[in-house]
Amino acid sequence: INICKNGLWGLCDLRGNEVVKPMFEEIIRTDFDYLVVKNKNKHGIYNVNTKQYIFEPTYDFIMFITPYKYYAVKDGDQFYLTF
């Protein structure tokens, strides 16, 4: 469940326990253990379990395609991010 504190977004579980502290301008999509997030008008992919970015928010756009595959745009270049 998305939560918002002081204008930043995070996640909590169904019991209300904080899973990811509010630290994102926007959570765009939640897929399994990964979040497509937005900070400083850039997109990235965040791993909920490790509490680390898989891809730092340096992309102009990221869209979920299939598990572990995302379409991305950066500086006008289009490509896929896979992990």
PDB file with SEQRES, HELIX, SHEET and CRYST1 records, atoms N, CA, C and O in Angstrom:
SEQRES   1 A   83  ILE ASN ILE CYS LYS ASN GLY LEU TRP GLY LEU CYS ASP          
SEQRES   2 A   83  LEU ARG GLY ASN GLU VAL VAL LYS PRO MET PHE GLU GLU          
SEQRES   3 A   83  ILE ILE ARG THR ASP PHE ASP TYR LEU VAL VAL LYS ASN          
SEQRES   4 A   83  LYS ASN LYS HIS GLY ILE TYR ASN VAL ASN THR LYS GLN          
SEQRES   5 A   83  TYR ILE PHE GLU PRO THR TYR ASP PHE ILE MET PHE ILE          
SEQRES   6 A   83  THR PRO TYR LYS TYR TYR ALA VAL LYS ASP GLY ASP GLN          
SEQRES   7 A   83  PHE TYR LEU THR PHE                                          
SHEET    1 AA1 3 ASN A   2  LYS A   5  0                                        
SHEET    2 AA1 3 LEU A   8  CYS A  12 -1                                        
SHEET    3 AA1 3 GLU A  18  PHE A  24 -1                                        
SHEET    1 AA2 4 GLU A  26  ASP A  31  0                                        
SHEET    2 AA2 4 TYR A  34  ASN A  39 -1                                        
SHEET    3 AA2 4 LYS A  42  ASN A  47 -1                                        
SHEET    4 AA2 4 GLN A  52  TYR A  59 -1                                        
SHEET    1 AA3 3 PHE A  61  THR A  66  0                                        
SHEET    2 AA3 3 LYS A  69  LYS A  74 -1                                        
SHEET    3 AA3 3 ASP A  77  THR A  82 -1                                        
CRYST1    1.000    1.000    1.000  90.00  90.00  90.00 P 1           1          
ATOM      1  N   ILE A   1       0.852  -1.167   0.000  1.00  0.00           N  
ATOM      2  CA  ILE A   1       0.000   0.000   0.000  1.00  0.00           C  
ATOM      3  C   ILE A   1       0.902   1.235   0.000  1.00  0.00           C  
ATOM      4  O   ILE A   1       1.820   1.340   0.813  1.00  0.00           O  
ATOM      5  N   ASN A   2       0.640   2.153  -0.901  1.00  0.00           N  
ATOM      6  CA  ASN A   2       1.420   3.387  -0.951  1.00  0.00           C  
ATOM      7  C   ASN A   2       1.059   4.292   0.219  1.00  0.00           C  
ATOM      8  O   ASN A   2      -0.109   4.426   0.583  1.00  0.00           O  
ATOM      9  N   ILE A   3       2.085   4.912   0.803  1.00  0.00           N  
ATOM     10  CA  ILE A   3       1.877   5.884   1.872  1.00  0.00           C  
ATOM     11  C   ILE A   3       2.586   7.184   1.496  1.00  0.00           C  
ATOM     12  O   ILE A   3       3.569   7.175   0.756  1.00  0.00           O  
ATOM     13  N   CYS A   4       2.085   8.279   2.005  1.00  0.00           N  
ATOM     14  CA  CYS A   4       2.686   9.581   1.707  1.00  0.00           C  
ATOM     15  C   CYS A   4       2.932  10.327   3.012  1.00  0.00           C  
ATOM     16  O   CYS A   4       2.036  10.466   3.844  1.00  0.00           O  
ATOM     17  N   LYS A   5       4.173  10.809   3.176  1.00  0.00           N  
ATOM     18  CA  LYS A   5       4.526  11.640   4.323  1.00  0.00           C  
ATOM     19  C   LYS A   5       5.348  12.808   3.809  1.00  0.00           C  
ATOM     20  O   LYS A   5       6.337  12.620   3.101  1.00  0.00           O  
ATOM     21  N   ASN A   6       4.938  13.997   4.165  1.00  0.00           N  
ATOM     22  CA  ASN A   6       5.663  15.215   3.771  1.00  0.00           C  
ATOM     23  C   ASN A   6       5.884  15.294   2.258  1.00  0.00           C  
ATOM     24  O   ASN A   6       6.920  15.779   1.803  1.00  0.00           O  
ATOM     25  N   GLY A   7       4.916  14.820   1.491  1.00  0.00           N  
ATOM     26  CA  GLY A   7       4.997  14.901   0.035  1.00  0.00           C  
ATOM     27  C   GLY A   7       5.830  13.832  -0.626  1.00  0.00           C  
ATOM     28  O   GLY A   7       6.014  13.870  -1.843  1.00  0.00           O  
ATOM     29  N   LEU A   8       6.349  12.865   0.143  1.00  0.00           N  
ATOM     30  CA  LEU A   8       7.138  11.771  -0.426  1.00  0.00           C  
ATOM     31  C   LEU A   8       6.395  10.451  -0.219  1.00  0.00           C  
ATOM     32  O   LEU A   8       5.660  10.274   0.752  1.00  0.00           O  
ATOM     33  N   TRP A   9       6.610   9.530  -1.164  1.00  0.00           N  
ATOM     34  CA  TRP A   9       5.885   8.264  -1.161  1.00  0.00           C  
ATOM     35  C   TRP A   9       6.769   7.101  -0.745  1.00  0.00           C  
ATOM     36  O   TRP A   9       7.966   7.073  -1.032  1.00  0.00           O  
ATOM     37  N   GLY A  10       6.148   6.132  -0.057  1.00  0.00           N  
ATOM     38  CA  GLY A  10       6.784   4.886   0.337  1.00  0.00           C  
ATOM     39  C   GLY A  10       5.740   3.789   0.318  1.00  0.00           C  
ATOM     40  O   GLY A  10       4.670   3.950  -0.268  1.00  0.00           O  
ATOM     41  N   LEU A  11       6.053   2.670   0.960  1.00  0.00           N  
ATOM     42  CA  LEU A  11       5.129   1.527   0.999  1.00  0.00           C  
ATOM     43  C   LEU A  11       4.967   1.015   2.415  1.00  0.00           C  
ATOM     44  O   LEU A  11       5.897   1.065   3.220  1.00  0.00           O  
ATOM     45  N   CYS A  12       3.767   0.520   2.710  1.00  0.00           N  
ATOM     46  CA  CYS A  12       3.557  -0.219   3.946  1.00  0.00           C  
ATOM     47  C   CYS A  12       2.824  -1.513   3.604  1.00  0.00           C  
ATOM     48  O   CYS A  12       2.192  -1.623   2.553  1.00  0.00           O  
ATOM     49  N   ASP A  13       2.916  -2.482   4.500  1.00  0.00           N  
ATOM     50  CA  ASP A  13       2.220  -3.744   4.269  1.00  0.00           C  
ATOM     51  C   ASP A  13       0.759  -3.599   4.695  1.00  0.00           C  
ATOM     52  O   ASP A  13       0.326  -2.521   5.104  1.00  0.00           O  
ATOM     53  N   LEU A  14       0.014  -4.682   4.595  1.00  0.00           N  
ATOM     54  CA  LEU A  14      -1.419  -4.634   4.910  1.00  0.00           C  
ATOM     55  C   LEU A  14      -1.692  -4.358   6.383  1.00  0.00           C  
ATOM     56  O   LEU A  14      -2.792  -3.937   6.739  1.00  0.00           O  
ATOM     57  N   ARG A  15      -0.702  -4.591   7.243  1.00  0.00           N  
ATOM     58  CA  ARG A  15      -0.856  -4.316   8.673  1.00  0.00           C  
ATOM     59  C   ARG A  15      -0.478  -2.875   9.023  1.00  0.00           C  
ATOM     60  O   ARG A  15      -0.615  -2.451  10.171  1.00  0.00           O  
ATOM     61  N   GLY A  16       0.003  -2.120   8.014  1.00  0.00           N  
ATOM     62  CA  GLY A  16       0.392  -0.741   8.260  1.00  0.00           C  
ATOM     63  C   GLY A  16       1.856  -0.565   8.617  1.00  0.00           C  
ATOM     64  O   GLY A  16       2.289   0.546   8.924  1.00  0.00           O  
ATOM     65  N   ASN A  17       2.632  -1.655   8.582  1.00  0.00           N  
ATOM     66  CA  ASN A  17       4.058  -1.568   8.867  1.00  0.00           C  
ATOM     67  C   ASN A  17       4.800  -0.994   7.664  1.00  0.00           C  
ATOM     68  O   ASN A  17       4.570  -1.416   6.531  1.00  0.00           O  
ATOM     69  N   GLU A  18       5.670  -0.056   7.904  1.00  0.00           N  
ATOM     70  CA  GLU A  18       6.438   0.576   6.836  1.00  0.00           C  
ATOM     71  C   GLU A  18       7.422  -0.422   6.231  1.00  0.00           C  
ATOM     72  O   GLU A  18       8.245  -1.005   6.938  1.00  0.00           O  
ATOM     73  N   VAL A  19       7.326  -0.612   4.914  1.00  0.00           N  
ATOM     74  CA  VAL A  19       8.205  -1.526   4.179  1.00  0.00           C  
ATOM     75  C   VAL A  19       9.304  -0.737   3.479  1.00  0.00           C  
ATOM     76  O   VAL A  19      10.469  -1.134   3.495  1.00  0.00           O  
ATOM     77  N   VAL A  20       8.934   0.368   2.872  1.00  0.00           N  
ATOM     78  CA  VAL A  20       9.872   1.299   2.237  1.00  0.00           C  
ATOM     79  C   VAL A  20       9.533   2.684   2.752  1.00  0.00           C  
ATOM     80  O   VAL A  20       8.409   3.159   2.590  1.00  0.00           O  
ATOM     81  N   LYS A  21      10.513   3.330   3.376  1.00  0.00           N  
ATOM     82  CA  LYS A  21      10.244   4.668   3.932  1.00  0.00           C  
ATOM     83  C   LYS A  21       9.886   5.645   2.822  1.00  0.00           C  
ATOM     84  O   LYS A  21      10.365   5.496   1.698  1.00  0.00           O  
ATOM     85  N   PRO A  22       9.068   6.625   3.105  1.00  0.00           N  
ATOM     86  CA  PRO A  22       8.721   7.625   2.097  1.00  0.00           C  
ATOM     87  C   PRO A  22       9.965   8.399   1.648  1.00  0.00           C  
ATOM     88  O   PRO A  22      10.552   9.160   2.417  1.00  0.00           O  
ATOM     89  N   MET A  23      10.354   8.187   0.382  1.00  0.00           N  
ATOM     90  CA  MET A  23      11.561   8.818  -0.145  1.00  0.00           C  
ATOM     91  C   MET A  23      11.471   9.117  -1.631  1.00  0.00           C  
ATOM     92  O   MET A  23      12.453   9.548  -2.234  1.00  0.00           O  
ATOM     93  N   PHE A  24      10.306   8.896  -2.231  1.00  0.00           N  
ATOM     94  CA  PHE A  24      10.144   9.085  -3.664  1.00  0.00           C  
ATOM     95  C   PHE A  24       9.109  10.173  -3.946  1.00  0.00           C  
ATOM     96  O   PHE A  24       8.114  10.291  -3.231  1.00  0.00           O  
ATOM     97  N   GLU A  25       9.349  10.965  -4.991  1.00  0.00           N  
ATOM     98  CA  GLU A  25       8.349  11.939  -5.420  1.00  0.00           C  
ATOM     99  C   GLU A  25       7.095  11.230  -5.912  1.00  0.00           C  
ATOM    100  O   GLU A  25       5.980  11.728  -5.764  1.00  0.00           O  
ATOM    101  N   GLU A  26       7.302  10.059  -6.501  1.00  0.00           N  
ATOM    102  CA  GLU A  26       6.176   9.292  -7.053  1.00  0.00           C  
ATOM    103  C   GLU A  26       6.577   7.834  -7.165  1.00  0.00           C  
ATOM    104  O   GLU A  26       7.708   7.519  -7.535  1.00  0.00           O  
ATOM    105  N   ILE A  27       5.650   6.949  -6.846  1.00  0.00           N  
ATOM    106  CA  ILE A  27       5.802   5.520  -7.154  1.00  0.00           C  
ATOM    107  C   ILE A  27       4.891   5.281  -8.339  1.00  0.00           C  
ATOM    108  O   ILE A  27       3.668   5.368  -8.222  1.00  0.00           O  
ATOM    109  N   ILE A  28       5.486   4.980  -9.475  1.00  0.00           N  
ATOM    110  CA  ILE A  28       4.733   4.881 -10.721  1.00  0.00           C  
ATOM    111  C   ILE A  28       4.117   3.508 -10.884  1.00  0.00           C  
ATOM    112  O   ILE A  28       2.971   3.385 -11.316  1.00  0.00           O  
ATOM    113  N   ARG A  29       4.874   2.470 -10.540  1.00  0.00           N  
ATOM    114  CA  ARG A  29       4.363   1.115 -10.695  1.00  0.00           C  
ATOM    115  C   ARG A  29       5.067   0.195  -9.709  1.00  0.00           C  
ATOM    116  O   ARG A  29       6.266   0.328  -9.465  1.00  0.00           O  
ATOM    117  N   THR A  30       4.304  -0.745  -9.143  1.00  0.00           N  
ATOM    118  CA  THR A  30       4.839  -1.755  -8.247  1.00  0.00           C  
ATOM    119  C   THR A  30       4.713  -3.109  -8.934  1.00  0.00           C  
ATOM    120  O   THR A  30       3.612  -3.541  -9.273  1.00  0.00           O  
ATOM    121  N   ASP A  31       5.837  -3.771  -9.135  1.00  0.00           N  
ATOM    122  CA  ASP A  31       5.844  -5.095  -9.753  1.00  0.00           C  
ATOM    123  C   ASP A  31       6.663  -6.043  -8.899  1.00  0.00           C  
ATOM    124  O   ASP A  31       7.885  -5.924  -8.812  1.00  0.00           O  
ATOM    125  N   PHE A  32       5.982  -6.979  -8.274  1.00  0.00           N  
ATOM    126  CA  PHE A  32       6.653  -7.962  -7.435  1.00  0.00           C  
ATOM    127  C   PHE A  32       7.468  -7.223  -6.379  1.00  0.00           C  
ATOM    128  O   PHE A  32       6.895  -6.529  -5.539  1.00  0.00           O  
ATOM    129  N   ASP A  33       8.772  -7.357  -6.404  1.00  0.00           N  
ATOM    130  CA  ASP A  33       9.631  -6.725  -5.410  1.00  0.00           C  
ATOM    131  C   ASP A  33      10.287  -5.455  -5.932  1.00  0.00           C  
ATOM    132  O   ASP A  33      11.239  -4.963  -5.327  1.00  0.00           O  
ATOM    133  N   TYR A  34       9.796  -4.918  -7.040  1.00  0.00           N  
ATOM    134  CA  TYR A  34      10.440  -3.777  -7.675  1.00  0.00           C  
ATOM    135  C   TYR A  34       9.463  -2.622  -7.858  1.00  0.00           C  
ATOM    136  O   TYR A  34       8.276  -2.819  -8.117  1.00  0.00           O  
ATOM    137  N   LEU A  35       9.994  -1.419  -7.717  1.00  0.00           N  
ATOM    138  CA  LEU A  35       9.193  -0.211  -7.903  1.00  0.00           C  
ATOM    139  C   LEU A  35       9.793   0.617  -9.025  1.00  0.00           C  
ATOM    140  O   LEU A  35      11.009   0.797  -9.084  1.00  0.00           O  
ATOM    141  N   VAL A  36       8.957   1.118  -9.907  1.00  0.00           N  
ATOM    142  CA  VAL A  36       9.385   2.171 -10.817  1.00  0.00           C  
ATOM    143  C   VAL A  36       9.061   3.462 -10.085  1.00  0.00           C  
ATOM    144  O   VAL A  36       7.906   3.735  -9.761  1.00  0.00           O  
ATOM    145  N   VAL A  37      10.098   4.253  -9.830  1.00  0.00           N  
ATOM    146  CA  VAL A  37       9.944   5.444  -9.006  1.00  0.00           C  
ATOM    147  C   VAL A  37      10.416   6.690  -9.751  1.00  0.00           C  
ATOM    148  O   VAL A  37      11.094   6.612 -10.776  1.00  0.00           O  
ATOM    149  N   LYS A  38      10.036   7.836  -9.202  1.00  0.00           N  
ATOM    150  CA  LYS A  38      10.437   9.113  -9.783  1.00  0.00           C  
ATOM    151  C   LYS A  38      10.998   9.999  -8.677  1.00  0.00           C  
ATOM    152  O   LYS A  38      10.371  10.180  -7.633  1.00  0.00           O  
ATOM    153  N   ASN A  39      12.181  10.545  -8.918  1.00  0.00           N  
ATOM    154  CA  ASN A  39      12.808  11.512  -8.029  1.00  0.00           C  
ATOM    155  C   ASN A  39      13.502  12.561  -8.880  1.00  0.00           C  
ATOM    156  O   ASN A  39      14.201  12.227  -9.837  1.00  0.00           O  
ATOM    157  N   LYS A  40      13.312  13.816  -8.537  1.00  0.00           N  
ATOM    158  CA  LYS A  40      13.904  14.934  -9.274  1.00  0.00           C  
ATOM    159  C   LYS A  40      13.591  14.848 -10.763  1.00  0.00           C  
ATOM    160  O   LYS A  40      14.437  15.129 -11.611  1.00  0.00           O  
ATOM    161  N   ASN A  41      12.343  14.448 -11.062  1.00  0.00           N  
ATOM    162  CA  ASN A  41      11.831  14.330 -12.431  1.00  0.00           C  
ATOM    163  C   ASN A  41      12.555  13.283 -13.269  1.00  0.00           C  
ATOM    164  O   ASN A  41      12.505  13.345 -14.497  1.00  0.00           O  
ATOM    165  N   LYS A  42      13.220  12.332 -12.642  1.00  0.00           N  
ATOM    166  CA  LYS A  42      13.875  11.226 -13.336  1.00  0.00           C  
ATOM    167  C   LYS A  42      13.345   9.917 -12.772  1.00  0.00           C  
ATOM    168  O   LYS A  42      12.942   9.850 -11.611  1.00  0.00           O  
ATOM    169  N   HIS A  43      13.347   8.877 -13.599  1.00  0.00           N  
ATOM    170  CA  HIS A  43      12.812   7.576 -13.222  1.00  0.00           C  
ATOM    171  C   HIS A  43      13.927   6.590 -12.923  1.00  0.00           C  
ATOM    172  O   HIS A  43      15.018   6.667 -13.487  1.00  0.00           O  
ATOM    173  N   GLY A  44      13.628   5.657 -12.020  1.00  0.00           N  
ATOM    174  CA  GLY A  44      14.556   4.592 -11.669  1.00  0.00           C  
ATOM    175  C   GLY A  44      13.788   3.355 -11.245  1.00  0.00           C  
ATOM    176  O   GLY A  44      12.559   3.371 -11.179  1.00  0.00           O  
ATOM    177  N   ILE A  45      14.515   2.280 -10.956  1.00  0.00           N  
ATOM    178  CA  ILE A  45      13.907   1.034 -10.477  1.00  0.00           C  
ATOM    179  C   ILE A  45      14.541   0.702  -9.127  1.00  0.00           C  
ATOM    180  O   ILE A  45      15.764   0.654  -8.996  1.00  0.00           O  
ATOM    181  N   TYR A  46      13.691   0.475  -8.130  1.00  0.00           N  
ATOM    182  CA  TYR A  46      14.116   0.264  -6.755  1.00  0.00           C  
ATOM    183  C   TYR A  46      13.717  -1.137  -6.304  1.00  0.00           C  
ATOM    184  O   TYR A  46      12.589  -1.568  -6.541  1.00  0.00           O  
ATOM    185  N   ASN A  47      14.647  -1.858  -5.648  1.00  0.00           N  
ATOM    186  CA  ASN A  47      14.386  -3.189  -5.121  1.00  0.00           C  
ATOM    187  C   ASN A  47      13.889  -3.054  -3.682  1.00  0.00           C  
ATOM    188  O   ASN A  47      14.604  -2.548  -2.817  1.00  0.00           O  
ATOM    189  N   VAL A  48      12.673  -3.503  -3.435  1.00  0.00           N  
ATOM    190  CA  VAL A  48      12.053  -3.391  -2.116  1.00  0.00           C  
ATOM    191  C   VAL A  48      12.804  -4.233  -1.088  1.00  0.00           C  
ATOM    192  O   VAL A  48      12.940  -3.814   0.062  1.00  0.00           O  
ATOM    193  N   ASN A  49      13.296  -5.411  -1.478  1.00  0.00           N  
ATOM    194  CA  ASN A  49      13.947  -6.314  -0.535  1.00  0.00           C  
ATOM    195  C   ASN A  49      15.328  -5.835  -0.102  1.00  0.00           C  
ATOM    196  O   ASN A  49      15.652  -5.871   1.085  1.00  0.00           O  
ATOM    197  N   THR A  50      16.133  -5.392  -1.043  1.00  0.00           N  
ATOM    198  CA  THR A  50      17.501  -4.969  -0.718  1.00  0.00           C  
ATOM    199  C   THR A  50      17.567  -3.503  -0.304  1.00  0.00           C  
ATOM    200  O   THR A  50      18.587  -3.048   0.214  1.00  0.00           O  
ATOM    201  N   LYS A  51      16.466  -2.752  -0.535  1.00  0.00           N  
ATOM    202  CA  LYS A  51      16.416  -1.320  -0.236  1.00  0.00           C  
ATOM    203  C   LYS A  51      17.483  -0.551  -1.014  1.00  0.00           C  
ATOM    204  O   LYS A  51      18.080   0.397  -0.505  1.00  0.00           O  
ATOM    205  N   GLN A  52      17.712  -0.982  -2.266  1.00  0.00           N  
ATOM    206  CA  GLN A  52      18.690  -0.334  -3.132  1.00  0.00           C  
ATOM    207  C   GLN A  52      18.122  -0.166  -4.529  1.00  0.00           C  
ATOM    208  O   GLN A  52      17.233  -0.904  -4.954  1.00  0.00           O  
ATOM    209  N   TYR A  53      18.656   0.822  -5.232  1.00  0.00           N  
ATOM    210  CA  TYR A  53      18.278   0.996  -6.634  1.00  0.00           C  
ATOM    211  C   TYR A  53      18.932  -0.070  -7.496  1.00  0.00           C  
ATOM    212  O   TYR A  53      20.111  -0.380  -7.324  1.00  0.00           O  
ATOM    213  N   ILE A  54      18.167  -0.628  -8.419  1.00  0.00           N  
ATOM    214  CA  ILE A  54      18.727  -1.473  -9.472  1.00  0.00           C  
ATOM    215  C   ILE A  54      19.207  -0.557 -10.588  1.00  0.00           C  
ATOM    216  O   ILE A  54      20.277  -0.759 -11.162  1.00  0.00           O  
ATOM    217  N   PHE A  55      18.396   0.457 -10.884  1.00  0.00           N  
ATOM    218  CA  PHE A  55      18.754   1.507 -11.827  1.00  0.00           C  
ATOM    219  C   PHE A  55      18.443   2.839 -11.148  1.00  0.00           C  
ATOM    220  O   PHE A  55      17.291   3.114 -10.815  1.00  0.00           O  
ATOM    221  N   GLU A  56      19.457   3.652 -10.946  1.00  0.00           N  
ATOM    222  CA  GLU A  56      19.299   4.955 -10.311  1.00  0.00           C  
ATOM    223  C   GLU A  56      18.309   5.812 -11.099  1.00  0.00           C  
ATOM    224  O   GLU A  56      18.152   5.610 -12.303  1.00  0.00           O  
ATOM    225  N   PRO A  57      17.649   6.748 -10.458  1.00  0.00           N  
ATOM    226  CA  PRO A  57      16.711   7.622 -11.173  1.00  0.00           C  
ATOM    227  C   PRO A  57      17.444   8.657 -12.032  1.00  0.00           C  
ATOM    228  O   PRO A  57      17.615   9.814 -11.647  1.00  0.00           O  
ATOM    229  N   THR A  58      17.867   8.192 -13.209  1.00  0.00           N  
ATOM    230  CA  THR A  58      18.556   9.050 -14.176  1.00  0.00           C  
ATOM    231  C   THR A  58      17.884   8.973 -15.539  1.00  0.00           C  
ATOM    232  O   THR A  58      18.361   9.568 -16.505  1.00  0.00           O  
ATOM    233  N   TYR A  59      16.767   8.235 -15.618  1.00  0.00           N  
ATOM    234  CA  TYR A  59      16.081   7.998 -16.891  1.00  0.00           C  
ATOM    235  C   TYR A  59      14.909   8.961 -17.054  1.00  0.00           C  
ATOM    236  O   TYR A  59      14.260   9.340 -16.079  1.00  0.00           O  
ATOM    237  N   ASP A  60      14.652   9.346 -18.290  1.00  0.00           N  
ATOM    238  CA  ASP A  60      13.533  10.247 -18.576  1.00  0.00           C  
ATOM    239  C   ASP A  60      12.189   9.530 -18.475  1.00  0.00           C  
ATOM    240  O   ASP A  60      11.164  10.154 -18.201  1.00  0.00           O  
ATOM    241  N   PHE A  61      12.201   8.209 -18.699  1.00  0.00           N  
ATOM    242  CA  PHE A  61      10.964   7.423 -18.705  1.00  0.00           C  
ATOM    243  C   PHE A  61      11.326   5.959 -18.523  1.00  0.00           C  
ATOM    244  O   PHE A  61      12.306   5.485 -19.098  1.00  0.00           O  
ATOM    245  N   ILE A  62      10.546   5.239 -17.729  1.00  0.00           N  
ATOM    246  CA  ILE A  62      10.682   3.776 -17.597  1.00  0.00           C  
ATOM    247  C   ILE A  62       9.283   3.193 -17.558  1.00  0.00           C  
ATOM    248  O   ILE A  62       8.402   3.711 -16.871  1.00  0.00           O  
ATOM    249  N   MET A  63       9.081   2.095 -18.312  1.00  0.00           N  
ATOM    250  CA  MET A  63       7.785   1.423 -18.353  1.00  0.00           C  
ATOM    251  C   MET A  63       7.988  -0.089 -18.235  1.00  0.00           C  
ATOM    252  O   MET A  63       8.850  -0.661 -18.902  1.00  0.00           O  
ATOM    253  N   PHE A  64       7.193  -0.724 -17.387  1.00  0.00           N  
ATOM    254  CA  PHE A  64       7.211  -2.176 -17.214  1.00  0.00           C  
ATOM    255  C   PHE A  64       6.780  -2.853 -18.503  1.00  0.00           C  
ATOM    256  O   PHE A  64       5.790  -2.454 -19.117  1.00  0.00           O  
ATOM    257  N   ILE A  65       7.529  -3.890 -18.921  1.00  0.00           N  
ATOM    258  CA  ILE A  65       7.166  -4.707 -20.087  1.00  0.00           C  
ATOM    259  C   ILE A  65       6.764  -6.101 -19.615  1.00  0.00           C  
ATOM    260  O   ILE A  65       5.615  -6.512 -19.783  1.00  0.00           O  
ATOM    261  N   THR A  66       7.696  -6.814 -19.036  1.00  0.00           N  
ATOM    262  CA  THR A  66       7.476  -8.133 -18.442  1.00  0.00           C  
ATOM    263  C   THR A  66       8.358  -8.198 -17.203  1.00  0.00           C  
ATOM    264  O   THR A  66       9.229  -7.346 -17.025  1.00  0.00           O  
ATOM    265  N   PRO A  67       8.150  -9.198 -16.336  1.00  0.00           N  
ATOM    266  CA  PRO A  67       9.037  -9.268 -15.168  1.00  0.00           C  
ATOM    267  C   PRO A  67      10.511  -9.204 -15.591  1.00  0.00           C  
ATOM    268  O   PRO A  67      10.963  -9.939 -16.469  1.00  0.00           O  
ATOM    269  N   TYR A  68      11.221  -8.317 -14.947  1.00  0.00           N  
ATOM    270  CA  TYR A  68      12.663  -8.114 -15.153  1.00  0.00           C  
ATOM    271  C   TYR A  68      13.010  -7.467 -16.490  1.00  0.00           C  
ATOM    272  O   TYR A  68      14.179  -7.459 -16.877  1.00  0.00           O  
ATOM    273  N   LYS A  69      12.027  -6.926 -17.203  1.00  0.00           N  
ATOM    274  CA  LYS A  69      12.290  -6.233 -18.459  1.00  0.00           C  
ATOM    275  C   LYS A  69      11.453  -4.962 -18.513  1.00  0.00           C  
ATOM    276  O   LYS A  69      10.233  -4.993 -18.355  1.00  0.00           O  
ATOM    277  N   TYR A  70      12.141  -3.843 -18.740  1.00  0.00           N  
ATOM    278  CA  TYR A  70      11.507  -2.532 -18.759  1.00  0.00           C  
ATOM    279  C   TYR A  70      11.965  -1.752 -19.990  1.00  0.00           C  
ATOM    280  O   TYR A  70      13.114  -1.866 -20.418  1.00  0.00           O  
ATOM    281  N   TYR A  71      11.075  -0.980 -20.536  1.00  0.00           N  
ATOM    282  CA  TYR A  71      11.398  -0.073 -21.638  1.00  0.00           C  
ATOM    283  C   TYR A  71      11.843   1.243 -21.004  1.00  0.00           C  
ATOM    284  O   TYR A  71      11.223   1.712 -20.050  1.00  0.00           O  
ATOM    285  N   ALA A  72      12.916   1.840 -21.530  1.00  0.00           N  
ATOM    286  CA  ALA A  72      13.434   3.073 -20.949  1.00  0.00           C  
ATOM    287  C   ALA A  72      13.832   4.070 -22.032  1.00  0.00           C  
ATOM    288  O   ALA A  72      14.164   3.699 -23.158  1.00  0.00           O  
ATOM    289  N   VAL A  73      13.788   5.349 -21.655  1.00  0.00           N  
ATOM    290  CA  VAL A  73      14.255   6.441 -22.508  1.00  0.00           C  
ATOM    291  C   VAL A  73      15.205   7.282 -21.666  1.00  0.00           C  
ATOM    292  O   VAL A  73      14.900   7.642 -20.529  1.00  0.00           O  
ATOM    293  N   LYS A  74      16.364   7.589 -22.246  1.00  0.00           N  
ATOM    294  CA  LYS A  74      17.340   8.446 -21.570  1.00  0.00           C  
ATOM    295  C   LYS A  74      18.033   9.300 -22.614  1.00  0.00           C  
ATOM    296  O   LYS A  74      18.657   8.782 -23.540  1.00  0.00           O  
ATOM    297  N   ASP A  75      17.921  10.605 -22.462  1.00  0.00           N  
ATOM    298  CA  ASP A  75      18.560  11.545 -23.393  1.00  0.00           C  
ATOM    299  C   ASP A  75      18.174  11.274 -24.844  1.00  0.00           C  
ATOM    300  O   ASP A  75      19.000  11.409 -25.747  1.00  0.00           O  
ATOM    301  N   GLY A  76      16.911  10.890 -25.063  1.00  0.00           N  
ATOM    302  CA  GLY A  76      16.410  10.632 -26.409  1.00  0.00           C  
ATOM    303  C   GLY A  76      16.667   9.232 -26.931  1.00  0.00           C  
ATOM    304  O   GLY A  76      16.098   8.847 -27.952  1.00  0.00           O  
ATOM    305  N   ASP A  77      17.520   8.449 -26.249  1.00  0.00           N  
ATOM    306  CA  ASP A  77      17.789   7.064 -26.660  1.00  0.00           C  
ATOM    307  C   ASP A  77      16.764   6.139 -26.030  1.00  0.00           C  
ATOM    308  O   ASP A  77      16.407   6.301 -24.863  1.00  0.00           O  
ATOM    309  N   GLN A  78      16.282   5.151 -26.814  1.00  0.00           N  
ATOM    310  CA  GLN A  78      15.300   4.186 -26.343  1.00  0.00           C  
ATOM    311  C   GLN A  78      15.966   2.815 -26.255  1.00  0.00           C  
ATOM    312  O   GLN A  78      16.705   2.424 -27.159  1.00  0.00           O  
ATOM    313  N   PHE A  79      15.708   2.087 -25.170  1.00  0.00           N  
ATOM    314  CA  PHE A  79      16.305   0.763 -25.014  1.00  0.00           C  
ATOM    315  C   PHE A  79      15.566  -0.002 -23.925  1.00  0.00           C  
ATOM    316  O   PHE A  79      14.638   0.525 -23.312  1.00  0.00           O  
ATOM    317  N   TYR A  80      15.976  -1.241 -23.685  1.00  0.00           N  
ATOM    318  CA  TYR A  80      15.383  -2.075 -22.634  1.00  0.00           C  
ATOM    319  C   TYR A  80      16.356  -2.220 -21.476  1.00  0.00           C  
ATOM    320  O   TYR A  80      17.565  -2.345 -21.673  1.00  0.00           O  
ATOM    321  N   LEU A  81      15.816  -2.202 -20.280  1.00  0.00           N  
ATOM    322  CA  LEU A  81      16.574  -2.508 -19.067  1.00  0.00           C  
ATOM    323  C   LEU A  81      16.164  -3.902 -18.639  1.00  0.00           C  
ATOM    324  O   LEU A  81      14.975  -4.174 -18.472  1.00  0.00           O  
ATOM    325  N   THR A  82      17.123  -4.783 -18.461  1.00  0.00           N  
ATOM    326  CA  THR A  82      16.822  -6.136 -17.992  1.00  0.00           C  
ATOM    327  C   THR A  82      17.748  -6.464 -16.816  1.00  0.00           C  
ATOM    328  O   THR A  82      18.870  -5.967 -16.720  1.00  0.00           O  
ATOM    329  N   PHE A  83      17.247  -7.299 -15.947  1.00  0.00           N  
ATOM    330  CA  PHE A  83      18.048  -7.733 -14.790  1.00  0.00           C  
ATOM    331  C   PHE A  83      17.538  -9.064 -14.293  1.00  0.00           C  
ATOM    332  O   PHE A  83      18.073  -9.608 -13.326  1.00  0.00           O  
TER     333      PHE A  83                                                      
END                                                                             
